[in-house]
Amino acid sequence: MYNKDTMCYKTWNDIIISLPKKTVNWCCKANLNVQQTKETTFDLDILNTQGIDFLFNHPILQKRKNDLATGIRCPDCWVCWESEDRSGESHRTLYTNHSVEFDYDTPATFIELELTNKCNLACVYCGPELSSRWQKELKQRHPDTEDEIFHKVMELLTEYFNTALAQSSFINISLLGGEPFFTDHMYIFLEYLSKFHVKPEQKVSVVITTSMAFPEKKFKKFIELIERTPNIIYVMQLSGEAIEKRAELIRWGLDFEKWNDNLGMFLKESARLGNDRLVIGFGCAHNALSLPYFKDYLVYINNKLAEHDYKRKVWFLINYIEDPEHLSISMLDRHHADAVTEQIEYMENEMTNLYQKDEYITMLKSIRKQILNANVTPEMKQNASEQFKMLEDRRKVSYKSQFPHFDEMVK
């Protein structure tokens, strides 16, 4: 029996392996201290000697599981504890309340791989560790994925899949960057899928997060690989939460016209492949700049689906920014909760072909509650003012010009 006030489905179900940073964690919201980060950093020798135990049975993971199962608020999970203290809800409650039953020995079936830090965008809430464009802007350098590390991790994941997950009915693999379409490792990974012994009764999905700022030839290569792996469901997490100039300011370097064209390509190919082989989904990183205008994005998506006469179910994948603080949804004034209410009503009444719509609406309701219960201090506004000023000066832009509520966050 476990303590429902602290137990977290994501800690049991998730593993996040960063190949560029050579680190492992278990939940995207967990924060490790300096010593923990050192202990969860691997090299080829560690992977050769400790194998899948380092990734899936690490002492830090075992301690976190023991804490959460016995009612202890593990310090790694402070982001969720602070959110719950403010509003009663967090990523932990969102996922655990919608999860299936699990126990202490339940294996991780959500495997997230950061494949590269190559990226031609510098999104405002990202940074140099996950974007080569950010590195160029800040004049920093972070090493990218080493081939030997990549192939060793692929070998261990193949072993894990064919042993620990042999009886799992549903397995979800997530590929992140940087921009996955800019690394050969994504295409090589898809080749590795043929080595995974997928049983007829098993459902395996690969979620690929992309900002869609890539040339058409990359897309065609990807479609060819999909056609060669018919037993895999591909779910696209097409990243975006705003349209036109607002999108270009948030996702710095983005050409929204190109994004729009690439969305059309995905919708067209998804319809052609049939049988839900290529599932269209949207990854909206809700943040303090974009959230008040998210209804505009929903209307745009609805119109785009109608334009392509797209009848299949569309996914909206749960995500919102809590760190960095100046872009967190909790920076928004209480009156923006009304905008979230309008977004919920539009999604409920106008968007008819969404997969698991209720779960996404639950997240929006949680966001609304967090805005209403936020406590924005003068120190937080001062920090936001300084952070945005640095961005505006470096990029020669004005956020106030496109985001009318901007002054609320910095004054």
C-alpha positions as CSV (number, residue, x, y, z in Angstrom):
1,M,0.0,0.0,0.0
2,Y,1.3,3.5,-0.7
3,N,0.6,7.0,0.4
4,K,-1.6,8.8,-2.2
5,D,-0.6,12.2,-0.9
6,T,3.0,11.7,-2.1
7,M,3.0,8.8,-4.5
8,C,3.9,9.8,-8.1
9,Y,3.1,7.8,-11.2
10,K,5.8,9.7,-13.2
11,T,8.6,8.6,-10.9
12,W,7.7,5.0,-11.5
13,N,6.7,5.3,-15.1
14,D,9.2,7.7,-16.6
15,I,12.9,7.7,-17.4
16,I,14.6,10.6,-19.0
17,I,18.0,10.0,-20.6
18,S,20.0,12.9,-21.9
19,L,22.6,11.7,-24.4
20,P,24.3,15.1,-24.9
21,K,24.6,15.7,-21.1
22,K,25.1,11.9,-20.3
23,T,22.6,12.1,-17.5
24,V,19.6,10.1,-16.3
25,N,16.5,11.3,-14.3
26,W,13.1,10.0,-13.6
27,C,10.5,12.7,-14.2
28,C,11.0,15.9,-16.2
29,K,10.0,18.1,-13.2
30,A,12.4,16.6,-10.7
31,N,15.4,18.7,-9.8
32,L,18.7,17.1,-8.7
33,N,21.3,18.8,-6.7
34,V,24.9,19.1,-7.8
35,Q,26.0,15.9,-6.0
36,Q,23.0,13.9,-7.4
37,T,23.7,15.2,-10.9
38,K,27.3,14.0,-10.6
39,E,26.1,10.6,-9.4
40,T,23.6,10.3,-12.3
41,T,26.1,11.3,-15.0
42,F,27.4,8.4,-17.0
43,D,30.2,7.5,-19.3
44,L,30.9,4.5,-21.5
45,D,32.7,2.6,-18.6
46,I,29.7,3.1,-16.2
47,L,27.3,1.8,-18.9
48,N,29.5,-1.1,-19.7
49,T,29.9,-2.2,-16.0
50,Q,26.5,-1.3,-14.5
51,G,24.3,-1.7,-17.6
52,I,20.6,-1.2,-17.3
53,D,20.7,-1.1,-13.4
54,F,22.4,2.3,-13.6
55,L,19.5,3.6,-15.7
56,F,16.5,1.8,-14.2
57,N,17.5,0.9,-10.6
58,H,19.8,3.7,-9.6
59,P,20.1,4.3,-5.8
60,I,18.8,7.9,-6.2
61,L,15.7,6.5,-7.9
62,Q,15.2,3.9,-5.2
63,K,15.4,6.5,-2.5
64,R,12.9,8.7,-4.3
65,K,10.5,5.8,-4.7
66,N,10.8,4.8,-1.0
67,D,10.2,8.4,0.1
68,L,7.2,8.9,-2.0
69,A,5.7,5.5,-1.2
70,T,6.0,6.1,2.5
71,G,4.6,9.7,2.6
72,I,7.9,11.7,2.6
73,R,8.0,14.7,0.4
74,C,11.2,13.9,-1.5
75,P,13.3,17.1,-2.0
76,D,13.9,16.3,-5.7
77,C,10.2,17.0,-6.3
78,W,10.0,20.5,-4.8
79,V,8.4,22.0,-7.9
80,C,5.3,19.9,-7.4
81,W,5.2,20.4,-3.7
82,E,5.3,24.2,-4.1
83,S,2.6,24.0,-6.8
84,E,0.4,21.8,-4.5
85,D,0.9,24.2,-1.6
86,R,-0.3,27.1,-3.8
87,S,-3.2,25.5,-5.6
88,G,-3.6,21.9,-4.4
89,E,-2.6,20.6,-7.9
90,S,0.6,19.8,-9.8
91,H,2.1,17.6,-12.5
92,R,2.2,14.9,-9.9
93,T,-1.6,15.1,-9.2
94,L,-2.5,15.5,-12.9
95,Y,-0.7,12.3,-13.9
96,T,-1.2,10.2,-10.8
97,N,-5.0,10.9,-10.8
98,H,-5.3,9.7,-14.4
99,S,-2.9,6.7,-14.2
100,V,-3.6,3.0,-14.0
101,E,-2.8,1.1,-10.8
102,F,0.9,0.6,-10.1
103,D,3.1,-0.7,-7.3
104,Y,6.6,-0.5,-6.1
105,D,8.0,-2.9,-8.8
106,T,6.1,-1.5,-11.8
107,P,8.7,-1.0,-14.6
108,A,9.1,2.3,-16.5
109,T,7.2,2.2,-19.7
110,F,7.8,5.8,-20.7
111,I,11.3,6.2,-22.1
112,E,12.3,9.8,-23.0
113,L,15.5,10.4,-25.0
114,E,17.2,13.7,-25.5
115,L,19.0,12.9,-28.7
116,T,20.9,16.1,-29.4
117,N,21.3,19.8,-28.6
118,K,21.4,20.8,-32.2
119,C,18.5,23.3,-32.8
120,N,18.1,26.3,-35.0
121,L,15.7,28.0,-32.6
122,A,16.3,29.7,-29.2
123,C,13.0,29.5,-27.5
124,V,12.6,32.0,-24.6
125,Y,12.2,29.2,-22.0
126,C,15.0,27.0,-23.3
127,G,18.8,27.4,-22.9
128,P,22.2,26.5,-24.3
129,E,22.2,22.9,-23.0
130,L,19.4,22.1,-25.4
131,S,19.9,24.5,-28.2
132,S,22.9,25.2,-30.4
133,R,21.4,28.5,-31.4
134,W,21.2,29.5,-27.7
135,Q,24.9,28.5,-27.5
136,K,25.8,30.8,-30.4
137,E,23.8,33.6,-28.9
138,L,25.5,33.3,-25.5
139,K,28.9,32.3,-27.0
140,Q,28.9,29.1,-25.1
141,R,29.7,25.6,-26.2
142,H,28.1,22.3,-25.0
143,P,29.2,19.0,-26.4
144,D,26.7,17.0,-28.4
145,T,25.9,13.3,-28.3
146,E,28.9,10.9,-28.8
147,D,28.3,8.1,-31.2
148,E,29.7,5.5,-28.8
149,I,27.4,6.6,-26.0
150,F,24.4,6.7,-28.4
151,H,24.9,3.1,-29.5
152,K,25.6,1.8,-26.0
153,V,22.4,3.3,-24.7
154,M,20.5,1.8,-27.7
155,E,21.9,-1.6,-26.8
156,L,20.8,-1.3,-23.2
157,L,17.3,-0.1,-24.2
158,T,17.0,-3.0,-26.6
159,E,17.9,-5.3,-23.7
160,Y,15.4,-3.6,-21.3
161,F,12.6,-3.7,-23.9
162,N,13.1,-7.4,-24.6
163,T,13.3,-8.4,-20.9
164,A,11.6,-6.0,-18.4
165,L,9.0,-4.8,-20.8
166,A,8.3,-8.2,-22.4
167,Q,4.9,-8.3,-20.7
168,S,4.0,-4.6,-20.9
169,S,0.9,-3.9,-23.1
170,F,1.7,-0.3,-23.8
171,I,5.2,1.3,-24.2
172,N,5.8,4.9,-25.0
173,I,9.1,6.2,-26.3
174,S,9.7,10.0,-26.6
175,L,12.4,11.6,-28.7
176,L,13.5,15.1,-27.9
177,G,16.2,17.5,-28.9
178,G,17.2,20.1,-29.5
179,E,15.6,19.4,-32.8
180,P,15.5,15.6,-33.4
181,F,15.1,16.1,-37.2
182,F,18.6,17.7,-37.2
183,T,20.5,14.6,-35.9
184,D,21.2,11.4,-37.7
185,H,20.7,9.7,-34.4
186,M,16.9,10.0,-34.7
187,Y,16.9,8.1,-38.0
188,I,19.3,5.5,-36.6
189,F,17.1,5.1,-33.6
190,L,14.1,4.3,-35.8
191,E,16.3,1.6,-37.4
192,Y,16.9,0.2,-34.0
193,L,13.2,-0.3,-33.5
194,S,13.4,-3.3,-35.7
195,K,15.4,-5.0,-33.0
196,F,12.7,-4.5,-30.4
197,H,10.7,-7.7,-30.2
198,V,7.2,-6.2,-30.4
199,K,4.5,-8.8,-29.8
200,P,1.2,-8.6,-31.6
201,E,-0.6,-7.7,-28.4
202,Q,1.8,-4.9,-27.5
203,K,1.2,-1.3,-28.4
204,V,4.4,0.7,-29.0
205,S,4.3,4.4,-29.7
206,V,7.1,6.8,-30.5
207,V,6.4,10.5,-29.7
208,I,8.6,12.9,-31.6
209,T,8.8,16.5,-30.4
210,T,9.7,18.9,-33.2
211,S,9.4,22.6,-33.7
212,M,8.9,22.0,-37.5
213,A,11.7,24.4,-38.5
214,F,13.4,21.9,-40.8
215,P,13.6,21.5,-44.6
216,E,11.3,19.2,-46.6
217,K,14.0,16.6,-47.4
218,K,14.2,15.8,-43.6
219,F,10.5,15.2,-43.6
220,K,10.7,12.8,-46.6
221,K,13.4,10.7,-45.0
222,F,11.3,10.4,-41.9
223,I,8.2,9.3,-43.8
224,E,10.3,6.6,-45.5
225,L,11.3,5.1,-42.1
226,I,7.7,5.2,-40.9
227,E,6.7,3.0,-43.9
228,R,9.4,0.5,-43.0
229,T,8.2,0.1,-39.3
230,P,4.5,-0.8,-39.7
231,N,4.2,-2.1,-36.1
232,I,5.0,1.3,-34.5
233,I,2.6,4.2,-33.9
234,Y,4.2,7.5,-34.5
235,V,2.8,10.4,-32.5
236,M,4.0,13.9,-33.5
237,Q,4.3,16.5,-30.8
238,L,4.3,19.6,-33.0
239,S,5.6,22.3,-30.8
240,G,3.7,25.6,-30.7
241,E,1.5,27.6,-28.4
242,A,1.1,30.9,-30.3
243,I,0.7,32.1,-33.9
244,E,2.4,34.5,-36.3
245,K,4.6,37.2,-34.7
246,R,4.0,36.0,-31.1
247,A,5.2,32.6,-32.1
248,E,8.3,34.0,-33.7
249,L,9.2,36.0,-30.5
250,I,8.6,33.1,-28.2
251,R,10.3,30.5,-30.4
252,W,13.2,32.8,-31.5
253,G,14.3,32.0,-35.1
254,L,11.0,30.5,-36.1
255,D,9.5,31.4,-39.5
256,F,5.8,30.9,-38.8
257,E,4.9,30.7,-42.5
258,K,7.3,27.7,-42.7
259,W,5.8,26.2,-39.6
260,N,2.3,26.5,-41.2
261,D,3.5,24.8,-44.4
262,N,5.1,21.9,-42.5
263,L,1.9,21.4,-40.5
264,G,0.1,21.0,-43.8
265,M,2.7,18.3,-44.8
266,F,2.1,16.4,-41.6
267,L,-1.7,16.5,-41.9
268,K,-1.5,15.4,-45.5
269,E,0.9,12.4,-44.9
270,S,-1.1,11.3,-41.8
271,A,-4.2,11.0,-43.9
272,R,-2.4,9.2,-46.6
273,L,-0.8,6.6,-44.3
274,G,-4.1,5.7,-42.7
275,N,-4.7,3.3,-39.7
276,D,-3.4,5.9,-37.3
277,R,0.2,5.2,-38.2
278,L,1.2,8.9,-38.0
279,V,-0.8,10.6,-35.2
280,I,-0.9,14.4,-35.2
281,G,-0.4,16.0,-31.8
282,F,0.5,19.4,-30.5
283,G,2.9,20.2,-27.7
284,C,2.0,23.6,-26.2
285,A,4.5,24.8,-23.7
286,H,2.1,27.2,-21.9
287,N,4.0,30.1,-20.5
288,A,3.5,33.6,-19.1
289,L,3.8,35.2,-22.6
290,S,1.6,32.9,-24.6
291,L,-1.2,31.7,-22.3
292,P,-3.5,34.8,-22.4
293,Y,-3.7,34.4,-26.2
294,F,-3.9,30.6,-26.4
295,K,-7.5,30.7,-27.8
296,D,-6.1,32.3,-31.0
297,Y,-3.9,29.3,-31.4
298,L,-6.9,26.9,-30.9
299,V,-8.9,28.7,-33.5
300,Y,-6.0,28.5,-35.9
301,I,-5.6,24.8,-35.3
302,N,-9.3,24.1,-35.8
303,N,-9.3,26.1,-39.0
304,K,-6.2,24.2,-40.3
305,L,-7.8,20.9,-39.6
306,A,-11.0,22.0,-41.4
307,E,-8.9,23.3,-44.4
308,H,-7.4,19.8,-44.8
309,D,-10.7,18.0,-44.0
310,Y,-8.8,16.2,-41.3
311,K,-11.1,13.7,-39.6
312,R,-8.7,11.7,-37.4
313,K,-8.2,12.2,-33.6
314,V,-5.7,14.9,-32.7
315,W,-3.7,14.9,-29.5
316,F,-2.9,17.8,-27.3
317,L,0.0,16.8,-25.0
318,I,0.1,18.2,-21.4
319,N,2.9,20.7,-20.7
320,Y,3.3,24.1,-19.0
321,I,6.4,26.1,-17.9
322,E,7.3,26.4,-14.2
323,D,11.0,27.1,-14.7
324,P,12.5,29.6,-15.6
325,E,10.4,31.5,-13.1
326,H,9.9,34.7,-15.2
327,L,8.1,32.6,-17.9
328,S,6.1,30.5,-15.4
329,I,2.3,30.6,-15.7
330,S,2.3,31.7,-12.0
331,M,3.6,35.1,-13.1
332,L,0.3,36.0,-14.7
333,D,-2.2,38.3,-13.0
334,R,-5.4,36.7,-11.7
335,H,-7.6,38.3,-14.3
336,H,-6.0,36.0,-17.0
337,A,-7.8,33.1,-15.4
338,D,-10.8,34.4,-17.4
339,A,-8.9,33.9,-20.7
340,V,-8.2,30.3,-19.6
341,T,-11.9,29.8,-19.0
342,E,-12.6,31.0,-22.6
343,Q,-10.0,28.5,-23.8
344,I,-11.7,25.7,-21.9
345,E,-15.1,26.6,-23.3
346,Y,-13.8,26.8,-26.9
347,M,-12.1,23.4,-26.5
348,E,-15.2,21.8,-25.0
349,N,-17.6,23.2,-27.6
350,E,-15.7,23.7,-30.8
351,M,-12.9,21.1,-30.9
352,T,-14.7,17.8,-31.6
353,N,-12.0,15.4,-32.6
354,L,-9.5,15.6,-29.8
355,Y,-8.0,12.5,-28.2
356,Q,-8.5,12.4,-24.4
357,K,-9.9,15.9,-24.4
358,D,-11.0,15.7,-20.8
359,E,-7.4,15.2,-19.6
360,Y,-6.2,18.3,-21.4
361,I,-9.1,20.3,-20.1
362,T,-8.3,19.1,-16.6
363,M,-4.8,20.5,-17.1
364,L,-6.2,23.9,-18.2
365,K,-8.4,23.9,-15.1
366,S,-5.3,23.2,-13.0
367,I,-3.5,26.1,-14.7
368,R,-6.4,28.4,-14.1
369,K,-6.4,27.4,-10.4
370,Q,-2.6,28.0,-10.2
371,I,-3.0,31.5,-11.6
372,L,-5.8,32.3,-9.2
373,N,-3.6,31.2,-6.2
374,A,-0.3,32.6,-7.4
375,N,1.6,34.9,-5.2
376,V,3.8,37.1,-7.4
377,T,6.3,39.1,-5.2
378,P,8.1,42.3,-6.1
379,E,11.3,40.3,-6.2
380,M,9.8,38.0,-8.8
381,K,8.8,40.9,-11.0
382,Q,12.2,42.5,-10.6
383,N,13.8,39.3,-11.7
384,A,11.4,39.1,-14.7
385,S,12.2,42.6,-15.6
386,E,16.0,41.9,-15.6
387,Q,15.6,38.6,-17.6
388,F,13.4,40.1,-20.3
389,K,15.6,43.2,-20.6
390,M,18.6,41.0,-21.3
391,L,16.7,39.2,-24.0
392,E,15.3,42.3,-25.6
393,D,18.7,44.0,-25.7
394,R,20.4,40.9,-27.2
395,R,17.7,40.2,-29.7
396,K,16.7,43.8,-30.5
397,V,13.0,43.1,-29.9
398,S,10.2,44.4,-27.8
399,Y,7.9,41.9,-26.1
400,K,5.5,44.7,-25.2
401,S,4.8,45.3,-28.9
402,Q,3.1,41.9,-29.3
403,F,2.1,41.0,-25.7
404,P,-0.2,43.7,-24.3
405,H,0.0,42.2,-20.8
406,F,3.8,42.3,-20.7
407,D,4.0,45.3,-18.3
408,E,2.0,43.4,-15.7
409,M,4.8,40.8,-15.3
410,V,7.6,43.3,-14.9
411,K,6.2,46.3,-13.0
